[in-house]
């Protein structure tokens, strides 16, 4: 299965969270990841309550972070208080080298593959690596690709945005990331892109990316409905990462339960088709 193949491929010790992800993919077929950006909530209490509801509702990972400002005491407090209340692994989604806290279980150790500025490809990673090791945070090697419209992350990361109508560019970037050693690939349209453009990563792009890589593939950005989830997973994604839909929901528990059920249903179909 996935974990056996990847262990053989990478010939390296795989950390607890990474192993958890592979095992979940083997048993569920698909995963639901939820992003909590504390600065998008009215208060820390609201962010914590949302994280707890999301965990109880069936999310497989709680991803904490944001493109700007999520660092220091804000990040420490949120990660620590959420960890005290949930068993779901907490993973950092860093906006820069300061977006690190010892209270997380793991961190997206990302290289922005289509950045114009080499800082976001290797330099930030070099600066953060010693601290991550010192804090004993598990690093998840990820190739990160920003698709138009890109949102805040596209602007901050100085990304050469992948045009939505050019799926082969995203696929080539993803394959390059895998060849460079990334053990996960993410395509992301940026936060709340439906307000700016036309929704999540196009299904054609998801299919193109998945057709050339054999590492787990995460699709993020603009996913606001169970229909979006179903289409993206059917197109080939292994995981969906959702933030704004939970933040804006009037009933987070109901929304996460619906989304979790959809992810599990599509995962079962995927497992059945692979037999």
C-alpha positions in Angstrom: 0.0 0.0 0.0 1.0 3.7 0.1 3.2 3.6 3.2 5.1 0.5 2.0 5.7 1.9 -1.4 6.9 5.3 0.0 9.1 3.7 2.6 10.9 1.7 -0.1 11.0 4.8 -2.4 12.5 7.2 0.1 14.5 4.7 2.2 14.3 7.1 5.1 12.8 7.2 8.6 9.3 8.6 8.3 7.9 10.6 11.2 4.8 9.9 13.2 2.5 12.4 11.4 3.7 11.4 8.0 3.1 7.8 8.8 -0.4 8.7 10.2 -1.2 10.4 6.9 -0.1 7.4 4.8 -2.0 4.9 7.0 -5.1 7.0 6.8 -4.9 7.1 3.0 -4.5 3.4 3.0 -7.6 2.8 5.1 -9.8 5.8 4.1 -8.7 6.6 0.6 -9.1 10.4 1.1 -8.4 12.9 3.9 -9.9 16.1 5.0 -7.5 18.9 6.2 -8.7 22.0 7.9 -6.8 25.3 8.1 -7.2 27.6 11.1 -5.8 31.1 10.7 -6.4 32.8 14.1 -6.3 36.3 12.5 -9.3 35.4 10.4 -11.4 34.9 13.6 -13.0 37.5 15.8 -11.1 36.2 18.9 -8.7 33.4 19.9 -11.6 31.7 21.7 -13.6 31.6 18.4 -10.6 30.1 16.6 -10.1 27.4 19.3 -13.8 26.6 19.4 -13.8 26.2 15.6 -10.7 23.9 15.8 -12.4 21.7 18.4 -15.6 21.5 16.4 -13.6 20.6 13.3 -11.7 17.9 15.1 -14.8 16.4 16.6 -16.6 16.6 13.2 -14.0 14.3 11.5 -11.1 16.4 10.2 -8.0 14.3 9.8 -5.5 17.1 10.4 -5.7 20.6 12.0 -3.5 22.9 9.9 -2.6 26.2 11.7 -1.1 29.2 10.1 -1.6 32.0 7.5 0.2 34.1 5.0 0.8 37.1 7.3 1.1 37.8 11.0 0.5 34.3 12.5 3.5 34.0 14.7 4.9 34.5 18.2 2.5 34.5 21.2 -0.6 34.3 19.0 0.6 31.1 17.4 2.0 29.5 20.6 -1.3 30.1 22.5 -3.5 28.8 19.8 -1.5 25.7 19.1 -1.1 24.9 22.8 -4.8 25.4 23.7 -6.0 23.5 20.7 -3.6 20.6 21.4 -5.0 20.4 25.0 -8.5 19.9 23.6 -8.1 17.6 20.6 -6.2 14.4 19.6 -6.1 15.4 15.9 -2.5 16.1 14.8 -1.7 19.8 14.6 0.4 20.8 11.6 1.9 24.3 10.8 1.2 26.0 7.5 4.1 28.6 7.6 3.8 32.0 6.1 7.5 32.7 6.8 10.3 31.6 9.1 8.6 33.0 12.2 5.5 30.8 11.8 6.9 28.1 14.0 5.9 26.8 17.4 7.1 23.9 19.5 3.5 23.0 20.4 2.8 21.7 16.9 3.2 18.0 15.9 4.6 18.8 12.4 5.2 21.5 9.9 4.7 21.8 6.1 8.3 22.2 5.1 7.4 23.8 1.8 9.2 25.0 -1.2 7.2 27.4 -3.4 8.0 25.8 -6.7 6.7 28.6 -8.9 8.2 31.5 -6.8 10.1 34.2 -8.7 12.1 35.0 -5.6 14.6 32.2 -4.5 13.9 33.2 -0.9 10.7 31.2 -1.1 12.3 28.2 -2.8 15.3 27.5 -0.6 16.5 30.4 1.6 13.6 30.6 4.0 13.9 26.8 4.4 17.6 27.1 5.2 16.9 29.8 7.8 14.1 27.8 9.5 15.6 24.3 9.4 17.9 24.6 12.4 15.1 25.9 14.6 12.7 23.2 13.4 15.3 20.6 14.3 16.0 22.3 17.7 12.2 22.3 18.5 12.0 18.6 17.4 9.1 19.4 15.0 8.5 16.8 12.3 9.1 18.3 8.8 6.8 17.2 6.0 8.6 17.9 2.6 6.1 19.6 0.4 6.2 21.0 -3.1 3.8 24.0 -3.1 2.3 25.4 -6.3 0.2 28.6 -6.4 -2.5 28.7 -9.1 -4.3 31.9 -10.3 -5.8 34.0 -8.7 -3.3 33.2 -5.8 -4.8 35.4 -3.1 -2.5 36.7 -0.3 -0.1 33.8 -0.6 0.5 34.5 -4.3 1.4 38.1 -3.5 3.5 37.5 -0.5 5.3 34.5 -2.1 6.0 36.5 -5.3 4.6 33.6 -7.3 4.6 33.3 -11.0 0.9 32.2 -10.8 0.0 29.1 -12.9 -2.8 30.0 -15.3 -6.0 28.1 -14.6 -6.2 27.1 -18.3 -2.7 25.6 -18.3 -2.9 22.3 -16.4 0.3 20.9 -17.9 2.4 23.7 -16.3 1.0 22.7 -12.9 1.7 19.0 -13.7 5.3 19.8 -14.7 5.9 21.7 -11.6 4.5 18.9 -9.5 6.6 16.3 -11.2 9.7 18.5 -10.7 8.8 18.7 -7.0 8.6 15.0 -6.7 11.9 14.5 -8.5 13.5 17.0 -6.1 12.4 14.9 -3.2 9.1 16.4 -2.1 6.8 13.7 -0.5 3.6 15.7 -0.9 2.4 18.2 -3.5 -0.1 21.0 -2.9 -1.8 23.1 -5.5 -3.5 26.2 -4.0 -5.6 29.0 -5.5 -5.2 31.2 -2.3 -7.7 32.0 0.4 -11.3 32.6 -0.6 -10.5 32.8 -4.3 -14.2 32.4 -5.2 -14.6 36.1 -4.3 -12.0 37.0 -6.9 -12.2 34.4 -9.6 -13.9 31.1 -10.5 -13.4 28.7 -7.6 -11.0 25.9 -6.7 -8.3 24.4 -8.8 -9.9 23.2 -12.1 -10.7 19.5 -12.3 -8.6 19.2 -15.5 -5.6 20.5 -13.6 -6.2 18.1 -10.7 -6.3 15.2 -13.2 -3.1 16.4 -15.0 -1.1 16.8 -11.7 -2.3 13.4 -10.4 -1.5 11.7 -13.7 2.3 12.4 -13.3 3.0 12.0 -9.6 2.8 9.1 -7.2 3.1 11.0 -3.9 0.0 12.2 -2.0 -1.6 15.2 -3.6 -3.4 18.0 -1.6 -5.8 20.5 -3.3 -6.4 23.8 -1.4 -8.2 27.1 -1.9 -11.8 28.0 -2.9 -13.4 24.7 -1.8 -16.7 25.8 -0.2 -19.1 22.9 -0.7 -19.5 19.1 -0.6 -19.9 19.3 -4.4 -16.5 20.9 -4.7 -15.0 18.2 -2.6 -16.5 15.4 -4.5 -15.4 16.8 -7.9 -11.8 17.4 -6.7 -11.4 14.0 -5.2 -13.0 12.2 -8.2 -10.5 14.1 -10.4 -7.6 12.5 -8.4 -6.7 14.5 -5.3 -5.9 12.5 -2.2 -6.6 15.3 0.3 -8.6 18.5 0.3 -7.5 21.4 2.5 -10.3 23.8 3.6 -10.3 27.0 5.7 -12.7 29.8 4.7 -15.7 27.5 4.4 -15.4 26.6 8.1 -14.5 30.1 9.2 -17.6 31.6 7.5 -20.0 28.8 8.5 -22.8 29.6 10.8 -22.7 26.0 12.0 -19.2 24.7 11.9 -20.0 21.3 13.3 -22.7 20.6 10.7 -20.5 21.8 7.9 -17.5 19.7 9.0 -19.7 16.6 9.4 -21.1 17.0 5.9 -17.6 17.6 4.4 -16.1 14.7 6.4 -18.9 12.4 5.2 -18.3 13.4 1.6 -14.5 12.8 1.9 -15.0 9.4 3.4 -17.6 8.4 0.7 -15.3 9.4 -2.1 -12.4 7.7 -0.3 -14.3 4.4 -0.2 -15.0 4.7 -3.9 -11.4 5.3 -4.6 -10.3 2.3 -2.5 -12.9 0.1 -4.2 -11.7 1.1 -7.6 -8.1 0.4 -6.8 -8.8 -3.3 -5.9 
